[in-house]
């Protein structure tokens, strides 16, 4: 059989395992795993079956083609200091699966083209206003960050990992922007993360600045993008208390902490009042549990439309997973919390469909 050594590396990374961990599962020497991944030795067919079982990927996955894994330096990770190597590798590998899924979808559907400007070097507040103007938002609140990103060509997927250390990440794959969001956070947190990653995509396309400086710029962009200066100053009274902030936060779909920070930056809260508000939020547990949270989580409109169209064609997510040479659980994990439904059609794949590529219209 053909064995794609790069796929073994990808599958191991996806499960967050070191080579020694996989060797233990397979009851072989770590040297054997190294030789397989470096394409110096091809494992026997019975060993490939054991690898498939241990890593929970179909045997067909290891037959190729080899998928591209995002480069660590191309990704905007928000919490590198607290992220373990296994967590980082797992999310990078899930990015490779998302690239493959996106390529599969784009071969069958016409998706919105990239509409993000390159604003490298621009001040975050000015960049936020420029993007709002480009998106024709004016001063209105953003109804859905996910829908807005998708409308302008960003491919939005979910982080498959259930770890609080990874909020979100984004990257450019060729000329296509990708954004990965953690769906376990509060709705308000997720919206800010999406705006933060939009900041990275428009401000840091070519990788500078990096590290904490880039994170501060993306945070400033997200704050200004979600809470425009003019509307905050018109809505929030100078010296407003926490009760007033809590009553206003739903207008922009942001957390209480994010609104307090924005009001302080715009000099609506004094240093003393901002510190007092932060202390009170901590005492009340509002740093970890959002008061009066938004009830409806944002979801992908594109993926919903794609899988609705596939269902009408008699195809299920199991068919898509089979085409991608993965199991359904890995497809579910990257599909932004979308519960995809479908019926088993008479065809096992969609590759032979003769119908024209549907155009997805986003509202």
C-alpha positions as CSV (number, residue, x, y, z in Angstrom):
1,X,0.0,0.0,0.0
2,X,1.0,3.6,-0.4
3,X,1.8,5.3,2.9
4,X,2.0,9.1,3.2
5,X,4.4,9.8,6.1
6,X,3.2,13.4,6.4
7,X,-0.3,12.2,7.2
8,X,1.0,10.2,10.1
9,X,2.6,13.4,11.5
10,X,-0.6,15.3,11.0
11,X,-2.8,12.6,12.7
12,X,-0.4,12.4,15.6
13,X,-0.4,16.2,16.0
14,X,-4.2,16.3,15.7
15,X,-4.4,14.0,18.8
16,X,-1.9,16.1,20.7
17,X,0.6,13.2,21.0
18,X,4.4,13.2,21.0
19,X,6.2,10.5,19.1
20,X,6.9,8.7,22.3
21,X,3.2,8.8,23.3
22,X,2.3,7.2,20.0
23,X,5.1,4.6,20.4
24,X,3.6,3.7,23.8
25,X,0.2,3.2,22.3
26,X,1.5,1.0,19.6
27,X,4.0,-0.8,21.8
28,X,6.9,0.0,19.6
29,X,10.2,1.9,20.0
30,X,10.0,5.7,19.5
31,X,12.7,5.3,16.8
32,X,10.1,3.4,14.7
33,X,7.7,6.3,14.7
34,X,10.5,8.7,13.8
35,X,11.5,6.4,10.9
36,X,7.9,6.2,9.6
37,X,7.4,10.0,9.8
38,X,10.7,10.7,8.1
39,X,9.8,8.3,5.3
40,X,12.8,6.1,5.9
41,X,10.7,3.0,6.7
42,X,7.2,2.1,5.5
43,X,5.1,0.4,8.3
44,X,3.6,-3.0,7.5
45,X,0.0,-3.1,6.6
46,X,-1.0,-4.7,9.9
47,X,0.9,-1.8,11.7
48,X,-0.9,0.8,9.6
49,X,-4.2,-0.8,10.8
50,X,-3.0,-0.4,14.4
51,X,-1.9,3.2,13.7
52,X,-5.4,3.9,12.3
53,X,-7.1,2.5,15.3
54,X,-4.8,4.3,17.8
55,X,-5.1,7.7,16.1
56,X,-8.8,7.3,15.1
57,X,-8.3,8.1,11.5
58,X,-9.4,5.8,8.6
59,X,-6.6,3.8,6.9
60,X,-7.4,5.8,3.7
61,X,-6.2,8.9,5.5
62,X,-2.7,7.5,5.6
63,X,-2.7,6.8,1.9
64,X,-2.6,10.5,1.1
65,X,-2.7,13.0,-0.3
66,X,-0.5,14.8,2.3
67,X,-2.3,17.8,3.7
68,X,-0.6,21.1,4.4
69,X,-0.2,21.9,8.1
70,X,-0.2,25.7,8.9
71,X,3.2,27.1,9.9
72,X,3.4,28.1,13.5
73,X,4.9,31.5,12.6
74,X,2.0,32.2,10.2
75,X,-0.6,31.9,13.0
76,X,-1.8,34.5,15.5
77,X,-2.0,32.6,18.7
78,X,-3.2,34.8,21.6
79,X,-1.8,32.8,24.5
80,X,1.5,31.3,23.5
81,X,2.9,31.5,27.1
82,X,0.2,29.3,28.5
83,X,-0.2,26.9,25.6
84,X,1.4,23.5,25.7
85,X,3.2,22.2,22.7
86,X,0.6,19.4,22.3
87,X,-2.3,22.0,22.3
88,X,-0.5,24.1,19.7
89,X,0.1,21.1,17.5
90,X,-3.5,19.9,17.8
91,X,-4.9,23.2,16.7
92,X,-2.4,23.5,13.8
93,X,-3.4,20.1,12.6
94,X,-7.1,20.9,12.9
95,X,-6.3,23.9,10.6
96,X,-5.0,21.5,8.0
97,X,-8.3,19.6,8.1
98,X,-10.2,22.9,7.7
99,X,-8.0,23.8,4.7
100,X,-9.0,20.4,3.1
101,X,-12.7,20.9,4.0
102,X,-12.7,24.4,2.7
103,X,-11.1,23.3,-0.6
104,X,-13.7,20.5,-0.9
105,X,-16.5,23.0,-0.4
106,X,-15.0,25.6,-2.8
107,X,-14.8,23.0,-5.5
108,X,-18.6,22.7,-5.4
109,X,-19.9,26.0,-4.3
110,X,-19.1,29.6,-5.2
111,X,-18.2,31.3,-1.9
112,X,-17.7,35.1,-1.2
113,X,-14.3,36.3,-2.4
114,X,-11.7,37.9,0.0
115,X,-12.8,41.5,0.6
116,X,-10.4,42.4,3.4
117,X,-8.1,45.4,3.0
118,X,-4.4,45.4,3.8
119,X,-4.0,48.1,6.5
120,X,-0.6,47.2,7.8
121,X,0.9,50.2,9.6
122,X,-2.4,51.9,10.3
123,X,-3.4,52.8,13.9
124,X,-5.9,50.2,15.2
125,X,-8.7,52.8,15.8
126,X,-8.3,54.3,12.3
127,X,-8.2,50.8,10.8
128,X,-11.4,49.8,12.6
129,X,-13.1,52.9,11.1
130,X,-11.7,52.1,7.7
131,X,-13.0,48.5,7.8
132,X,-16.4,49.7,9.0
133,X,-16.5,52.1,6.1
134,X,-15.5,49.4,3.6
135,X,-18.1,47.1,5.0
136,X,-20.8,49.9,4.9
137,X,-21.5,49.5,8.6
138,X,-21.6,53.2,9.5
139,X,-22.1,53.4,13.3
140,X,-24.6,50.6,13.6
141,X,-23.9,47.6,15.9
142,X,-22.6,44.4,14.3
143,X,-25.4,41.9,14.3
144,X,-23.2,38.8,13.8
145,X,-19.4,38.9,13.6
146,X,-19.4,35.4,12.0
147,X,-21.8,36.4,9.2
148,X,-19.9,39.6,8.6
149,X,-16.6,37.8,8.3
150,X,-18.0,35.2,6.0
151,X,-19.7,37.9,3.8
152,X,-16.3,39.4,3.2
153,X,-14.5,36.2,2.3
154,X,-13.2,34.9,5.6
155,X,-13.5,31.1,6.1
156,X,-14.7,30.6,9.7
157,X,-14.2,27.3,11.5
158,X,-14.3,26.2,15.1
159,X,-11.4,25.2,17.3
160,X,-11.7,21.5,17.8
161,X,-9.8,21.7,21.1
162,X,-11.6,22.0,24.4
163,X,-9.0,24.1,26.1
164,X,-9.4,27.6,27.6
165,X,-5.9,28.5,26.8
166,X,-6.7,28.9,23.1
167,X,-9.3,31.6,22.5
168,X,-9.0,31.8,18.7
169,X,-6.5,32.1,15.9
170,X,-6.4,33.4,12.3
171,X,-4.1,33.2,9.3
172,X,-3.8,33.7,5.6
173,X,-3.7,30.6,3.5
174,X,-2.6,31.9,0.2
175,X,-5.0,34.7,-0.6
176,X,-7.8,33.3,1.6
177,X,-8.2,34.5,5.2
178,X,-9.2,31.8,7.8
179,X,-10.5,32.4,11.4
180,X,-10.8,29.7,14.0
181,X,-13.0,30.4,17.1
182,X,-13.4,28.7,20.4
183,X,-17.1,27.8,20.7
184,X,-17.0,27.1,24.4
185,X,-16.6,30.8,25.4
186,X,-19.5,33.1,26.1
187,X,-21.2,34.7,23.1
188,X,-19.8,38.1,24.0
189,X,-16.3,36.6,24.3
190,X,-16.6,34.9,21.0
191,X,-17.7,38.1,19.2
192,X,-14.7,40.0,20.6
193,X,-12.4,37.1,19.6
194,X,-13.8,37.3,16.0
195,X,-13.2,41.0,15.9
196,X,-9.7,40.6,17.4
197,X,-8.8,38.1,14.6
198,X,-10.2,40.4,12.0
199,X,-7.8,43.0,13.3
200,X,-4.9,40.5,12.9
201,X,-6.0,39.7,9.3
202,X,-6.1,43.4,8.2
203,X,-3.2,44.7,10.3
204,X,-0.7,41.9,10.3
205,X,-1.1,40.1,7.0
206,X,2.7,40.2,6.4
207,X,3.6,39.3,10.0
208,X,4.7,42.6,11.7
209,X,4.5,43.5,14.4
210,X,4.4,40.2,16.3
211,X,3.9,39.0,19.9
212,X,2.4,41.2,22.6
213,X,2.5,44.3,20.4
214,X,0.4,42.6,17.7
215,X,-2.0,41.3,20.4
216,X,-2.5,44.8,21.8
217,X,-3.1,46.2,18.4
218,X,-5.7,43.5,17.6
219,X,-7.4,44.1,20.9
220,X,-7.6,47.9,20.3
221,X,-9.0,47.2,16.8
222,X,-11.7,44.8,18.1
223,X,-12.7,47.3,20.8
224,X,-13.0,50.2,18.3
225,X,-14.7,48.0,15.7
226,X,-17.4,46.7,18.0
227,X,-17.9,49.9,20.0
228,X,-17.4,52.9,17.7
229,X,-16.2,56.0,19.5
230,X,-19.2,58.2,18.5
231,X,-21.9,55.7,19.6
232,X,-20.2,55.0,22.9
233,X,-19.8,58.7,23.7
234,X,-23.5,59.3,22.7
235,X,-24.8,56.4,24.7
236,X,-22.6,56.3,27.8
237,X,-22.7,59.2,30.3
238,X,-19.4,60.4,31.7
239,X,-18.8,58.8,35.1
240,X,-21.4,56.0,34.5
241,X,-21.5,53.3,37.2
242,X,-21.5,49.6,36.7
243,X,-25.3,49.4,36.6
244,X,-25.3,51.8,33.7
245,X,-22.6,49.9,31.8
246,X,-24.5,46.7,32.3
247,X,-27.7,48.2,30.9
248,X,-25.8,49.4,27.8
249,X,-23.5,46.5,27.0
250,X,-26.2,44.5,25.0
251,X,-26.4,47.4,22.5
252,X,-22.9,46.3,21.1
253,X,-23.0,42.6,22.0
254,X,-19.9,42.9,24.2
255,X,-18.9,41.8,27.7
256,X,-19.2,44.1,30.7
257,X,-15.4,44.1,31.0
258,X,-14.9,45.1,27.3
259,X,-17.3,48.0,27.6
260,X,-15.8,49.3,30.8
261,X,-12.3,49.1,29.2
262,X,-13.6,51.0,26.1
263,X,-15.3,53.6,28.2
264,X,-12.1,54.2,30.2
265,X,-10.0,54.5,27.0
266,X,-12.5,57.1,25.7
267,X,-12.2,59.0,29.1
268,X,-15.9,58.3,30.0
269,X,-14.5,56.6,33.2
270,X,-11.8,58.0,35.3
271,X,-8.8,55.9,36.3
272,X,-10.2,55.6,39.8
273,X,-13.7,54.7,38.7
274,X,-12.4,52.2,36.2
275,X,-10.3,50.5,38.8
276,X,-13.3,50.4,41.2
277,X,-15.4,48.9,38.5
278,X,-12.9,46.2,37.7
279,X,-12.5,45.3,41.4
280,X,-16.3,45.1,41.7
281,X,-16.6,42.9,38.6
282,X,-14.0,40.5,40.1
283,X,-15.8,40.4,43.4
284,X,-19.1,39.5,41.7
285,X,-17.5,36.9,39.5
286,X,-18.2,38.8,36.3
287,X,-14.7,38.1,35.0
288,X,-15.5,34.4,34.5
289,X,-19.3,34.5,34.2
290,X,-20.8,37.2,32.0
291,X,-23.8,38.9,33.7
292,X,-27.0,38.8,31.6
293,X,-25.3,37.0,28.8
294,X,-26.5,36.9,25.1
295,X,-28.6,33.8,24.6
296,X,-27.9,33.0,21.0
297,X,-24.5,31.8,19.9
298,X,-23.3,32.9,16.5
299,X,-22.9,30.2,13.9
300,X,-21.7,29.8,10.3
301,X,-24.2,30.8,7.7
302,X,-22.1,29.4,4.9
303,X,-21.8,26.0,6.4
304,X,-25.5,25.9,7.2
305,X,-26.3,26.7,3.5
306,X,-23.7,24.2,2.2
307,X,-25.0,21.3,4.2
308,X,-28.6,22.2,3.5
309,X,-27.8,22.1,-0.2
310,X,-26.0,18.8,0.2
311,X,-29.0,17.3,2.1
312,X,-31.3,18.2,-0.7
313,X,-28.9,16.3,-3.0
314,X,-29.2,13.3,-0.8
315,X,-25.8,13.6,0.8
316,X,-24.9,13.5,4.5
317,X,-21.9,14.6,6.5
318,X,-20.8,11.0,6.5
319,X,-20.4,11.2,2.7
320,X,-18.4,14.4,3.1
321,X,-16.2,12.9,5.8
322,X,-15.6,9.9,3.5
323,X,-14.5,12.2,0.7
324,X,-12.1,13.9,3.1
325,X,-10.8,10.5,4.4
326,X,-11.6,11.4,8.0
327,X,-14.3,10.3,10.5
328,X,-17.4,12.3,11.2
329,X,-16.2,13.4,14.6
330,X,-13.3,15.3,13.1
331,X,-15.6,16.9,10.6
332,X,-18.0,17.9,13.3
333,X,-15.2,19.4,15.4
334,X,-14.1,22.0,12.8
335,X,-17.6,23.0,11.7
336,X,-18.2,25.8,14.1
337,X,-20.6,23.9,16.4
338,X,-22.9,23.4,13.5
339,X,-25.1,20.2,13.9
340,X,-25.2,19.1,10.3
341,X,-28.1,16.9,9.3
342,X,-28.5,14.8,6.2
343,X,-29.9,11.6,4.8
344,X,-27.8,8.9,3.3
345,X,-28.1,9.3,-0.5
346,X,-27.7,6.7,-3.2
347,X,-24.3,8.1,-4.0
348,X,-21.4,7.8,-1.6
349,X,-19.7,11.0,-3.0
350,X,-20.6,14.3,-4.5
351,X,-17.7,14.3,-7.0
352,X,-19.8,13.0,-9.8
353,X,-22.6,15.6,-9.6
354,X,-23.2,17.3,-12.9
355,X,-25.2,20.2,-11.5
356,X,-23.7,23.7,-11.7
357,X,-21.9,25.1,-8.7
358,X,-24.5,26.8,-6.4
359,X,-23.8,30.4,-5.4
360,X,-24.3,31.0,-1.7
361,X,-26.1,34.3,-1.0
362,X,-25.3,35.6,2.4
363,X,-27.8,38.1,4.0
